[in-house]
Amino acid sequence: MDVPLWFAVLIVGFLGIQLARPPWWLVALLLLGGYLIAHSLLAPAVATLLD
C-alpha cells in the first residue's frame, strides 16, 4: 500500500491533536519552530542529528 508522506503526516498530526489535546499555542509554536529551524543555518546540523 503506497501512502504519500504528506497524507501520513496529516493523519498522524490530526490524530495526535485529537487524542492528546495540546494547547493551540503549543501546536503553533512547534510548527513555527520546525519551519524556522528547517530554513536556517542550523538545518544541516539538525539533519545530521536525525540521520
N, CA, C and O atoms as a GROMACS GRO file, in nm:
protein
  204
    1MET      N    1   0.085  -0.118   0.000
    1MET     CA    2   0.000   0.000   0.000
    1MET      C    3   0.089   0.124   0.000
    1MET      O    4   0.167   0.144   0.093
    2ASP      N    5   0.078   0.205  -0.102
    2ASP     CA    6   0.159   0.326  -0.114
    2ASP      C    7   0.079   0.446  -0.064
    2ASP      O    8  -0.019   0.488  -0.126
    3VAL      N    9   0.123   0.501   0.047
    3VAL     CA   10   0.059   0.619   0.105
    3VAL      C   11   0.156   0.735   0.093
    3VAL      O   12   0.272   0.723   0.134
    4PRO      N   13   0.111   0.848   0.038
    4PRO     CA   14   0.202   0.963   0.029
    4PRO      C   15   0.243   1.011   0.169
    4PRO      O   16   0.166   1.004   0.264
    5LEU      N   17   0.366   1.060   0.178
    5LEU     CA   18   0.418   1.104   0.307
    5LEU      C   19   0.335   1.218   0.364
    5LEU      O   20   0.309   1.220   0.484
    6TRP      N   21   0.294   1.313   0.282
    6TRP     CA   22   0.217   1.426   0.332
    6TRP      C   23   0.084   1.380   0.392
    6TRP      O   24   0.037   1.438   0.489
    7PHE      N   25   0.025   1.276   0.333
    7PHE     CA   26  -0.102   1.225   0.386
    7PHE      C   27  -0.081   1.154   0.519
    7PHE      O   28  -0.162   1.169   0.610
    8ALA      N   29   0.026   1.077   0.530
    8ALA     CA   30   0.055   1.008   0.656
    8ALA      C   31   0.084   1.109   0.767
    8ALA      O   32   0.038   1.092   0.880
    9VAL      N   33   0.160   1.214   0.736
    9VAL     CA   34   0.189   1.318   0.836
    9VAL      C   35   0.062   1.390   0.876
    9VAL      O   36   0.042   1.420   0.994
   10LEU      N   37  -0.025   1.416   0.781
   10LEU     CA   38  -0.153   1.482   0.811
   10LEU      C   39  -0.239   1.398   0.904
   10LEU      O   40  -0.296   1.450   0.999
   11ILE      N   41  -0.249   1.270   0.877
   11ILE     CA   42  -0.330   1.180   0.961
   11ILE      C   43  -0.271   1.166   1.101
   11ILE      O   44  -0.345   1.172   1.199
   12VAL      N   45  -0.140   1.148   1.111
   12VAL     CA   46  -0.076   1.136   1.243
   12VAL      C   47  -0.091   1.265   1.322
   12VAL      O   48  -0.117   1.261   1.443
   13GLY      N   49  -0.075   1.379   1.256
   13GLY     CA   50  -0.094   1.507   1.323
   13GLY      C   51  -0.236   1.527   1.370
   13GLY      O   52  -0.258   1.573   1.482
   14PHE      N   53  -0.332   1.492   1.286
   14PHE     CA   54  -0.473   1.506   1.324
   14PHE      C   55  -0.508   1.417   1.443
   14PHE      O   56  -0.574   1.461   1.537
   15LEU      N   57  -0.463   1.293   1.438
   15LEU     CA   58  -0.492   1.202   1.548
   15LEU      C   59  -0.422   1.245   1.677
   15LEU      O   60  -0.477   1.233   1.786
   16GLY      N   61  -0.299   1.296   1.663
   16GLY     CA   62  -0.227   1.344   1.781
   16GLY      C   63  -0.297   1.461   1.847
   16GLY      O   64  -0.304   1.468   1.969
   17ILE      N   65  -0.349   1.552   1.766
   17ILE     CA   66  -0.420   1.667   1.823
   17ILE      C   67  -0.552   1.622   1.884
   17ILE      O   68  -0.591   1.673   1.990
   18GLN      N   69  -0.621   1.530   1.821
   18GLN     CA   70  -0.748   1.483   1.874
   18GLN      C   71  -0.732   1.403   2.003
   18GLN      O   72  -0.814   1.415   2.094
   19LEU      N   73  -0.628   1.322   2.010
   19LEU     CA   74  -0.611   1.234   2.127
   19LEU      C   75  -0.540   1.303   2.243
   19LEU      O   76  -0.577   1.281   2.359
   20ALA      N   77  -0.441   1.384   2.215
   20ALA     CA   78  -0.362   1.444   2.323
   20ALA      C   79  -0.418   1.579   2.366
   20ALA      O   80  -0.394   1.621   2.480
   21ARG      N   81  -0.490   1.648   2.280
   21ARG     CA   82  -0.549   1.779   2.310
   21ARG      C   83  -0.448   1.879   2.364
   21ARG      O   84  -0.467   1.934   2.472
   22PRO      N   85  -0.338   1.904   2.287
   22PRO     CA   86  -0.242   2.005   2.334
   22PRO      C   87  -0.301   2.145   2.315
   22PRO      O   88  -0.392   2.163   2.233
   23PRO      N   89  -0.251   2.242   2.390
   23PRO     CA   90  -0.300   2.379   2.369
   23PRO      C   91  -0.262   2.430   2.230
   23PRO      O   92  -0.160   2.389   2.174
   24TRP      N   93  -0.343   2.517   2.175
   24TRP     CA   94  -0.322   2.565   2.038
   24TRP      C   95  -0.189   2.638   2.024
   24TRP      O   96  -0.127   2.631   1.918
   25TRP      N   97  -0.146   2.706   2.129
   25TRP     CA   98  -0.020   2.780   2.120
   25TRP      C   99   0.099   2.685   2.110
   25TRP      O  100   0.199   2.718   2.047
   26LEU      N  101   0.088   2.567   2.171
   26LEU     CA  102   0.196   2.470   2.163
   26LEU      C  103   0.206   2.413   2.021
   26LEU      O  104   0.316   2.395   1.969
   27VAL      N  105   0.093   2.385   1.960
   27VAL     CA  106   0.092   2.336   1.822
   27VAL      C  107   0.152   2.441   1.730
   27VAL      O  108   0.235   2.409   1.644
   28ALA      N  109   0.110   2.566   1.747
   28ALA     CA  110   0.164   2.675   1.663
   28ALA      C  111   0.313   2.694   1.686
   28ALA      O  112   0.388   2.716   1.590
   29LEU      N  113   0.357   2.684   1.810
   29LEU     CA  114   0.498   2.700   1.842
   29LEU      C  115   0.582   2.590   1.778
   29LEU      O  116   0.689   2.618   1.724
   30LEU      N  117   0.536   2.466   1.784
   30LEU     CA  118   0.610   2.356   1.724
   30LEU      C  119   0.616   2.368   1.572
   30LEU      O  120   0.720   2.343   1.511
   31LEU      N  121   0.504   2.406   1.511
   31LEU     CA  122   0.503   2.423   1.365
   31LEU      C  123   0.594   2.537   1.322
   31LEU      O  124   0.672   2.522   1.228
   32LEU      N  125   0.586   2.649   1.389
   32LEU     CA  126   0.669   2.764   1.356
   32LEU      C  127   0.816   2.735   1.382
   32LEU      O  128   0.902   2.770   1.301
   33GLY      N  129   0.845   2.673   1.495
   33GLY     CA  130   0.984   2.639   1.528
   33GLY      C  131   1.044   2.542   1.428
   33GLY      O  132   1.159   2.557   1.388
   34GLY      N  133   0.968   2.442   1.388
   34GLY     CA  134   1.016   2.347   1.289
   34GLY      C  135   1.041   2.412   1.155
   34GLY      O  136   1.139   2.381   1.087
   35TYR      N  137   0.953   2.503   1.117
   35TYR     CA  138   0.972   2.574   0.990
   35TYR      C  139   1.095   2.662   0.994
   35TYR      O  140   1.173   2.666   0.899
   36LEU      N  141   1.112   2.734   1.105
   36LEU     CA  142   1.227   2.824   1.116
   36LEU      C  143   1.359   2.749   1.122
   36LEU      O  144   1.458   2.793   1.063
   37ILE      N  145   1.362   2.637   1.193
   37ILE     CA  146   1.486   2.559   1.201
   37ILE      C  147   1.519   2.497   1.066
   37ILE      O  148   1.636   2.490   1.027
   38ALA      N  149   1.417   2.452   0.993
   38ALA     CA  150   1.441   2.390   0.863
   38ALA      C  151   1.496   2.488   0.761
   38ALA      O  152   1.562   2.447   0.666
   39HIS      N  153   1.469   2.617   0.779
   39HIS     CA  154   1.514   2.717   0.683
   39HIS      C  155   1.621   2.808   0.742
   39HIS      O  156   1.633   2.924   0.703
   40SER      N  157   1.699   2.757   0.835
   40SER     CA  158   1.802   2.838   0.896
   40SER      C  159   1.939   2.774   0.873
   40SER      O  160   1.952   2.674   0.802
   41LEU      N  161   2.039   2.835   0.933
   41LEU     CA  162   2.175   2.780   0.923
   41LEU      C  163   2.190   2.653   1.006
   41LEU      O  164   2.286   2.578   0.988
   42LEU      N  165   2.096   2.628   1.096
   42LEU     CA  166   2.101   2.507   1.178
   42LEU      C  167   2.050   2.384   1.107
   42LEU      O  168   2.064   2.273   1.158
   43ALA      N  169   1.992   2.400   0.990
   43ALA     CA  170   1.932   2.287   0.918
   43ALA      C  171   2.031   2.173   0.894
   43ALA      O  172   1.995   2.058   0.918
   44PRO      N  173   2.154   2.197   0.848
   44PRO     CA  174   2.246   2.084   0.829
   44PRO      C  175   2.282   2.013   0.961
   44PRO      O  176   2.298   1.891   0.963
   45ALA      N  177   2.292   2.090   1.069
   45ALA     CA  178   2.322   2.027   1.199
   45ALA      C  179   2.208   1.940   1.247
   45ALA      O  180   2.230   1.831   1.299
   46VAL      N  181   2.086   1.988   1.229
   46VAL     CA  182   1.969   1.910   1.268
   46VAL      C  183   1.957   1.786   1.180
   46VAL      O  184   1.920   1.679   1.229
   47ALA      N  185   1.987   1.800   1.053
   47ALA     CA  186   1.979   1.686   0.960
   47ALA      C  187   2.078   1.576   0.999
   47ALA      O  188   2.045   1.458   0.989
   48THR      N  189   2.197   1.615   1.042
   48THR     CA  190   2.294   1.513   1.082
   48THR      C  191   2.252   1.445   1.212
   48THR      O  192   2.280   1.327   1.232
   49LEU      N  193   2.184   1.518   1.300
   49LEU     CA  194   2.135   1.458   1.425
   49LEU      C  195   2.023   1.357   1.397
   49LEU      O  196   2.012   1.256   1.466
   50LEU      N  197   1.941   1.386   1.297
   50LEU     CA  198   1.827   1.299   1.267
   50LEU      C  199   1.866   1.180   1.182
   50LEU      O  200   1.792   1.082   1.177
   51ASP      N  201   1.980   1.185   1.116
   51ASP     CA  202   2.021   1.073   1.030
   51ASP      C  203   2.089   0.964   1.105
   51ASP      O  204   2.128   0.863   1.047
   0.00000   0.00000   0.00000
